[in-house]
Amino acid sequence: MLFLGSASGHDFLFHLASWMDVFRQWHEGISFPRWAEWANWGFGEPRFIFYPPASWIIGASLGAILPWTAVPAAYVWLTLMLAGMSAWLLAKEWLSGTEAAAAAVFFAINPYHLVVVYYRSAFAELLASALFPLLVLAAIQVARGASREALKLALVFAAIWLANAPAAVIATYSLALLLVAGCILRRSLRPLALGSVCMVTGFGLAAFYMLPAAWEQRWVQIGDAFSAEYSLEHNFIFTHTNAPDFLLFNWKVSCVAACMMLIVWIAAVFVARRRREFGAAWWMFLALAAASTLLMFSPSAILWLHLPEMRFVQFPWRWLGPLGLVFAFFVAAAVPFPVRKQRISWLAVVALITLIGVSIARDAPWDSQDIPSLVAAVESGRGYEGADEYQPLRSDRYNLPQTALPVPPVTLSQDDTRNPSDLVRIDKWTAERKNFHVDSHEEATLAIRLFCYPVWTISVDGATVPGDCDDDTGQLLLTLPAGHHQIAIGFRRTWDRTAGAAISISFLIGFLVFASLRRIWSRHAGLV
């Protein structure tokens, strides 16, 4: 990336546009954006209600201190460093210092992470994957009876949900699997009971995002995220589809998956000699590897169809995330001695990963103009392309009037030939507040550069009035009688966002109180 710029993967423009949108809204005084102002060429969309906040807050923060051309590389570097440190904290509980360091490196640069960075530019998923080792570590400790790790488990679980929703669904099922395995190994329901409390606490801490995202799905076309090539049956590994580009990528990631599976299960045979040394952790890693492998093949479709919310994972090969952690741990632990053989085996794995990485990087799309073009589009007010699944109901971004793209945000209806600049004066136009005046000698129908969405409130001369939606596009329309009028359109706070924030604050207070009391009890016990 130092030489070629940023790899422009599948989700690259989506994330960069989100980061720029958030950064510009911070300048408007909006600290926690909900509406993506410049999406859909300025008509907007409720993107930040549904997309978890961690990645776009980090990306926008980096954009505040670095040139935008350097932000993706900085984000990737920081996230992979976090992934390595997380894996090291996990591995050092069971492996020697050298082995733990090797596990950290193997996890940070495991082949699936290279796919995520270069092919997909899935920055939010990469962040969630970087936190996953901490979740597994806390889960194993809780399953072993270390109740002091419960607070860490709840906190990491919440952090993953605030990073990426598909990865969070995977993390939820992975955590449930580890806790059930812990119950079987300990012959006690205590791990599951304590782990369930941790999960509820994690959900509570993340409720300010999760509750609005769940409730307001009824107001957007969320089903578009699972249509056509994105449907389940087209995304198991080594599957077939009529879309050539989609099929090609599926087979590329399938080859990576097959390579990782082969290494994991060969390494597992050697690691089995140390299972007594690892205790419960060995069986829990093995269970995670088995589940991750199974769920990438089409015979597991029955589980995908019946397990709650599994459809939000979208792509079964996303289970390469958990498998990547087992890959790192098993490879690092497979050859404990002698040291020379250990290092030779590690060098072989590094060489293989390097070969895969070079192949992926050479095959990845590199476009030096993506970022400058996007910066210019946002700064000019022209905006950027939106996402199908976040379109409000009754809207169609493909039918938006092309003449509306670079022009003022309020125009007249198509059959009105008057010049809008003679009638409309903009006072304020931000993501969540639109204030303007209209002077007209006859009735006028205004076409607002905005999609209809239930949270918009429209005030005309201080009185709340309903707006209309264009039947073809979903654009907000407002009919006014002749005369001078003052219009204010605001993004109101809905009950779900208020309730979600209240739940998160309540759980956070309870979390902090319990953590403080536990520290006091620990000190008292130490004195005694």
N, C-alpha and C positions, 0 to 999 in steps of 0.2 A: 504493500500500500504506500510505502514511502516513495516508490518509483512510479507506480502506475495509477495512483489515486485510490478511489474506493471501488470495490467490486459491487456492481449494480445488480444485486440479486432480485428475486421475485418481490420481496416486500420492501426493497430499499426506498423507493420514492414514498411509499406509505408512511414509513417511520420518519424520514427526513422532513416530509411535509408536516407531520404532527409536531415535531420538535420546533420547527420554525413558527408554526401557528401558535403554539404555547408561548414561545419567547416573545412574539409580538403582542399577545394578549397580556403578558406581564407588564409590558410598557403601557397598555391601556388601563392598568390598575386592577386587572382580574387575576387574583392570586391562584385560583384553582379553576381552570377553564372547564366548561361542560360542552359548549357548542363550538365545533370547529368552524371558525368564521370564514376561511378562504377555501373550504372544500367545495366541490361541485361548482367551481368557477365563481365563487363568492356567494352562492346561494346557501352554503353551509350544510352541516349535518351534525347530529348529536353524538359524534364520535367519542368524545371524552367521557361520556356517561357509560359507554359500554367497554371501552378499552382500558385496561388497568393502568393506573397512573405512574408506577415506578419508572418505567423505561422512558416515558415522554418527559417526566420531570428531570431525570438525569441527562437526557439528550439536550433539552432546552438549556439546562444549567451549563453544560459544556459549550453550547453555542453562545453563551453569554461571555465566555472568556477565551474562546478559540475561534479562528476562522472556520466557516462552515465546511470548507473542504477538508479540514483536519478532524472534524468532530467524529465521523464514523470510525476512523482508525483509532482515535483515542478511546471511544466507547468500547470497541472490541478489545483493545489492549487491557483496559481496566477490568472488564468483565472476565476475561480469561485469567487475569491475575487473581481475581476473586475466586474463580473456579479452582485454580490450583491451591490456593490457601485453604479453601473449604475442604478439598479432598485430602490435603495434608493433615488437617485437624482430625479428620475421620481416620485416616490410615495409621497415624502414630499411636492410636489406642491399641493396635494389635501388631503392628509391624515395626521393624527396627528403623532407626533414623534415616538410613540410606534408602530402605525400601519405601518408607513413607514419602520421601522426596521424589522417588521414581513414580509412585502412584499419583502424586500431585501433577507431575509433568504429563503422564499418560492421560490423565483425565482432562487437563486443560486443552491438550491438542488431540484428543481422541477423534477418529475420523468423522463422527457425526457432528462434532463441533465445527469441523472444517466445512462440512456440507452446509451447516447453519450460517456460517460466516460468509462463505464465497458464493454458494448457489442461491441461498434463500434470503440472506440479510435479515434474518428473523431475530432482531436485536432483543425484543422482549423475551422470547423463548430462551435465548442465550443467557439472559440474566436469571431467569427462573432455574435453568440448569446449573448455573454457578452456585445457587443456594441449596440445591438438592442434597449434596453430601452432608450438609449440616442437619437437614431433616432426618436423613437416615441415621446419622450419629445419635441424635437425640432420641429417635424412636428405639434404637437398639438399647440405649441406656435405660430408657423407661421400661422396656420389656424385661430388662435384667433386674428391675426393682429399684433403680435410682430415681426416686420421685423428685429429687432436686432438679432433674433435667426437664421436668414437665413444663416449666416456664419457658425454657429455651425452645422446646418443641412447639408450643403454642405460638411463640413469636416468629419462628422461621416459617411455620405453616401459613400464618397470616401474610408474611412477606412474599411468599411464592404466589399467593392469590392476588396480591397487589402488583405482581410482575407480569404474569401471562395466564390467561384463563385456561387454554388447552393444557398447558404444562401443569397448572394447578389441579385440574381434574386427574391427570396422571399421578401427581403427587398424593392426592387424596386416596386413590385406590392403592397406591404403593404403601402408604402409611397404614391403611387398613390391613393390607396383606402382612406387613411386618408385625403389627400388633397381634394378629391372629396367630402367626407363627410363634410369637413370644408366648402366647397363652398355651399353645400346644407343648412347647418346650418346657415351660414352667409348671404345666398342669394346673393352671390357675387363671381365673378371669380378670385378675387384677391389672395386667398390662392393658387389656382392652378397655377396662373401665376408666383407668387413669388416662389412657390415650384418647378416649372419647371426650373426656373433659377438656383435654388440650385442643382437640379439634373444634369443639364448640367455642372455646375461648378464641381460637384463631379466626373462626368465622365471625365472631363478635367484633374482634379488632378490625376486621376488613369489611364490616357491614356498611360503612359509608360509601364504599364502591359497590359491593355485591347486591345490596337491596335495590338501589335504583337500576342497576344493570338487569336484574331479574324482572323487576316490575315493568320497566318501560320497553321491554322487548315487544310488547303488544302494539307499540306505536311505530315500529320500524319493520323493514322487510328482512328480518333476521334469517329467514329460511333460505335466502339467496346464498348464504355461506355454505350450504350443504347441497347445492344443486349441481347438475351436469357432472363435470369431471371431478368436482369436489365431494361427490357422494362416496359412501363407504366402500362399495363394491369395486370401485376403480382405484383404490389406494392401498390395498394389501400389497405386500412385496411380490414382485414378479407377476403382476396382473396384466390385463389387456384392456385397452380402450381405443376408441376410434380417433382420438385426438393425438396426432403424431408427436407434438412437442411434449404433451403431458406424459405420453407413454415413454418417451426417451428419458425424461427426468425420473420417472418411476423406476426404470431399469437401472439407472445410475445409482440411485439411493438404495435399490435392492441389492446391488453388488456390494456396496459398502456394508449393508446389513449382514449379508452372507459372510463377508470377511470377518466382521466383528463377532458374529455368532461362532464361527469356526474357532477363532482364537480364544474366546471366552470358555467354550466347552472343552477345548484341549487343555487350557490352563487349569480348569476346574479339576481335571483328573490329577494334576500334580499338586494342586493346593489341598486336595482331599487328605493328603498325608499329614497336613497340619491342622485338621479340623478340631482335634482335641485342644490344641493351642488356642484356636480362635473361639471355641465354645459355641454359644448361640449365634454369634455373628456369622459363622460359616453357613449355617442352615438358612439364616435370613437372607444372606447374599445369594445363596443358591435358589431360594424361592423367588427372589426378585428377578434373577436371570431367567428362570423358567417361565414366569408370567410374562416378562417382556418379550421373550422369544415367541411364545404361543400366540400372543395377541397381535403379532404382525402377520400371521398367516390366515387365509380365508376361512378355515374350519372354525375359527373363533368368532365368526360373524354373529352367532347366536348370543354370545356375551355382549357384543357391541350393541345389539338391538334391544337387549333387555336390561342391562345395567343402567341405572339412572345417570343422565347427563353425559354418558360416554360419547354421544354423537358430537359433543363440542370439541373433542380431540381432533376430529376431522380425518386426520391421516394416521393410520395404524403404525406407520414407521416412526412416528414420534416417540414410540416406546424405546427407540434407540437412545433416548436421553438417560433413562435409568440403566439401560444395558451398558452405556458408556462408563458409568461409575463402577459396575461390576467388572467390566473389562480392565479398568485401571487397577483395581485392587487385586484381582486374580493374577494379572500379568506381573505385577510387582512382587507378589507373594509366591509365584509358581516355582522359582528356583532359589531356595533360601541359602544354599551352599553348594559347592565352594564359591568364593567371591568371583573368581575368574569366569566360571560358567554363568554365574548370575549376570555379570556385566555383558557377556557375549550375547546372552538371550535378550537382554534389554536393548542392546545396540541393534539386534535384528528387528525388534519391534519398532524402534525409532526409525530405522531405515524403511520399514514397510509403511509407517505413518507418513514419513517424508515423501515417499513415492506416491502415495494416495493424495497427499496434500498438493504436490506439484501438479499432478494430473487434474485435480479439481481446480486449482488456481489458474492453470493454463486454459481450462475449458470454461471458466466463469466469465460472465459478461463484464467488461470494463468500459465505462463511459465517463470521460472527463468532463462532459458538458451537462450531465444530469444535475449536479448541485448548482452551478451558476444559473442554469435555466430555471430551476425551481426558485432560487433566491429572487431572480428578476420577476418571476410570475407573482410571487407573494408581495414583494415590495411595490409592484405596479398596481396591485389590487385586482389583477386578473384572476388570481387564484389557481387552484390545482384540481385534478380529477379526484372525485370522491370514491367511496366504497359502496358497492351494491347493497350489502347487508345493513348499512346504516342509513339508507334512504328512508325518510318517513313514509308511512302508508299513503297511497294515492299519488306518490311522486314518481317521476321518471326523469332521471338526469340526462338520458339520451335524447329527450325531446325539448330540452331547455332552449329558449330562443338564442341563437348565436349572436344576434345584435346586442344582447344584454351583457356579453362578457366584459368588454372594457368600458362600458358607459356608466353614468351615474347610477346609484343603487335604487333609485325610484324613477320609474318611467310610467307612461300612460298605456292604457290597453291598446291592443294592436289596431283597432279601428279608429283611434283618436290621433289625428294628424298634428295636433298642437305640439309645440316644443316644450318638453318637460322642464327645462331650465327656466322658462318664463313663469312657471307655476309653482315649482317646488324649491324650497331653500333648506338645505341640510344644516342642522345645528350640531348634531352629534351622531356619530355612526361607529359603534364598537360591536364586539361580538355579542354582547348581552343587552345593549341599549341603543335604540334607534329613535332619535328625536328630529322632527322636521316640521316646516310650515308649508301650507298649501294655500294659494290664492287663485280662485277660479270664478269666472262669471257664469259658469254653467256646471251642471253635474259632471264629475270626473271619476273615472275608475283607475286607480293607481295599481301598477304592477310592481310590487316590492321585490327587490333582489333578495329573496328569502324563501325557503321552503316552509310550508305549513307544518306546524308541530304543536301538539296540545298545550305546551307550556308557555307559548307566546301569549301575552296579554296586550290588547290594543286599546289605547285610550285616545279618544277624539274630543278635544276641548274639555278634558277632565272627566269624561264619561266613558266607561268601558263598553266597547262595542265588539261584536263578532266580526271576523274576517271571512273571506271566501277563498276557496282553493281552485286554481285552474284545473280543469278536468284532464288535460293532457300532460301537464308537467308537475302539478302539485305546488306551483308558485303561489305565494300569498297575494291575494287581491283585496283591495279596499275601495269601496264606492263611497264618495263624499258628495253632499249637496253643494250647490254654488255658495261661494263666500270664502272667508278666511278661516282656516282651521289649524290647530296645533295638534300634531299627532305624536304619540309616544308609544313605542313598542318595546316591551321588556321581557326578559327571560325570567319568569317567576320561579320561586322555590316551591317544589312540589312536596307532598307529604312523605313520599318515599325517600327523598334526599334528607329531609328533616329527621325522619325516623332512623334512617341509616346512620346519620351523624350522631344522634342521641345514643344509639346502641353502642357505637364505637367508643364514644367518650365514656360511657358507663363501664364498659369492659376495660378500657384503658385505666380508669381510676381504680377499679377492682384489681387489675393486674399489678399496678404500682403499689397498692396497699398491701396485697398479699406478698409481693416480693420484699417489701420493707419489713413486714412482720416476720417473714422467714429468715431474713438476715439477722434480725434481733434475736430470734429463737436460737439460731446457729451460734451466735456469739455467747448467749447465755449458757448454752449446752457446753461450749468450749471452756468457759470459766468454771462451770461445775465440774 
